């Protein structure tokens, strides 16, 4: 008899979709850092009931993106250098070993296509997925979202770092792939933290 079926990933709830919509609105400025909004106001704009909006905002409060203020609604918190340092410290712990595990199994043609399209986020996602842990991929995606948008980087410099990771993966060199990923994440974290007046990314 063959083995058991693989469990299906749980479908995203309306609250999860709402969280992503709110994060996207923070990223593009529709919801301003420091701005205060009511649950009813957000529910009306999104065209849904208040319950999933409140659930999503409670998650975002735990993630440090918003803060509930008694009888005043929810305030969007500004991203700080400390937030950036925390996110990239975790990304280093997760994505560096993932790059090593991706050697020999990741679809390098798909990586090239992502880079050709200028999609660095997809490039990272493909590497983490190739490491073979769906939960890890979900956690890393959440960490990317936690900052509300991509890091501001010089495009050519970031592309060179991505291509260094790709070259190591194509060569099947796990140690070099891990080192290239570590350099890229630390460089990105340091540059973004500096924009918010912070210091170097730990790790």
N, C-alpha and C positions, 0 to 999 in steps of 0.2 A: 504494500500500500504506500502511496506517495505521501510526502510530508504534509503538514497542515497548511492551510492557506495563510498568506501574509495578511495581517490585520490592516484594514483600511484606515487612512488618516482621517481624523475627525473633521467634519466640515466646519468652516469658519462660522461662528455665530454672528448675529446682527451686531452685537456689541463689539466683536473683533473688527468687523468691517467699519463700524463707527470710529473705533480707535484709530484705524488707518486713515480714515477721512479727516479726522481732527489733526493728526500728525501732518498730513499733507497740507492742510490749511495753515498750520503753524509754519511749515517750511516755506510756503510761497507768500506768506505775509497777510493772508486773508484773516488770520487770527494773530493779532499783534502781541509780542512779548510785553508783559505788563498789563495787557488789556483784561477787562473783566467781562464775563459773559454768563448768562443764565442758562440753566439746563433747558428751560422752555424755549428760549431763543434759539439755541443750537438744534433742538429737536424740530422746531418749525422749519429752519433752514434746510435741514437734512430730509425733511418729509417723513419722519418716523416718530414713534412715541417717546416719551421721556425716559422710560425704563432702560432701554439699551444705551441711551446717551449717558445716563447716570452711571451705569455699569462700566462703560468705556472710560469715563472721566475718573472713576475710582481707581481703575488700573493705571491710568496716566498719572494720577496723584502718587501712587506707590512708586512709579518710575521717575518721579521728580520733575514731570513736565508741567503739571498744573497744581494749584492749591485751592481747596474749597475754603471759602470765607463765609462765616456764619451769616445767614440771611442776606448774603450779597452775591451769591453765585460762585463762579470758579474763575481764578486768575491764571493766565498763562505765564509761566515762569521763564525767565531768560536763561539761556544756556551759559554756563560758566566754564572757566578753564578746568575746574575740578571735575565737572561733569565729563568733559572731554577726556581727561586723564583716566577716569574710572572706566569709560567705555573702551578706550584703546588698551588699557591694561588687560581687560577681559578678552578683547579680540586677539591680543598677542598670545594669551594662554590657549585659545581655541584654534585660531587659524594657522599658527605656525606648525603644530603637529599635523593638522589637517592637510597642509601642503605636502608634508612628507608622505603621508598615507596615500595621497592622490597620485603619487608617482607610479606610472605603469598602468593606471586604470582610468585616469581622466581622459576625456575626449579632447585632444589638443587642437583638433580642427574646430571644434565648437569654441574653444578658448580664443583661437585666432579670429573667428567670426565676431565674437563679442568685442575684442579689441578693435577690429576693423570698423565696427559700428560705434566705437567710442563708449561702449557700455562697460565701464569698470565694475559696476555693481554686479552685473551678470557674470563677469569674469570671476569675481570672488565667490559668487554663489555656486558656479559650476565646480570649482575646486572643493568647496566644502561638501557639496553633494557627493562628489566622487570619493570622499573619505568614508562614505557608507553609513553615515549616522544622520537620520532625518531630524532627530531632536536637536542635534548640534546645528544643523542648517537653520532650523527655526530660531534657535537662540541667537545665532550670528545675525540673522535677518532682523531680529528684534533690536539688537545692539546698533545696527546701522540706522534703523528707524529712530532710535532713542535720541539722536542728535537732530532729528527733524530735517535732514538734508545732507547732501554729500559735502565732503571737505572742500574748501577752496584751495586748489593746487594749481601749480603751473602744469598745463596739459602735457607739454613735451617731457617734463621731468617725470610726471606720474606714468606716462606711457612707457618711458625707458625702464622704469622699475617693474611695470607689469611684464614687459618683454623679457626682463631678466628672470622673472619667475617662470614664464613660459619656456624659456630656453632650458632651464634646469629640469622642468617637467618633461620636456621632449627628450632630454638626455637620460632620463630615468635616474637622476641624481637627487635622492631624497634629502641629503644633508644640504646641498646647495639650494634646493627649492625652499627648504625651511629657513635657511639664512636669508634668502632673497625676500621671502615673505616678511620675516622679522624686520629687515631693514625698511621695507616699504611701509609697514604699519607704524613703525616708530617714527619714521620721517613724516608721515601724514599726521599722526597724532601731535608731534612736536610743532609742526607748522600751524595746525588748526588751533592748538592751545595758545600759541604765541599771539594769534589774532585776538584772543580774549585776555591777553595779559598774563598768561600762565607760563610755567616752566616746562621742562622736558617730560615726556611720557615715561612712567616707570616701567621696568621690565626689560 
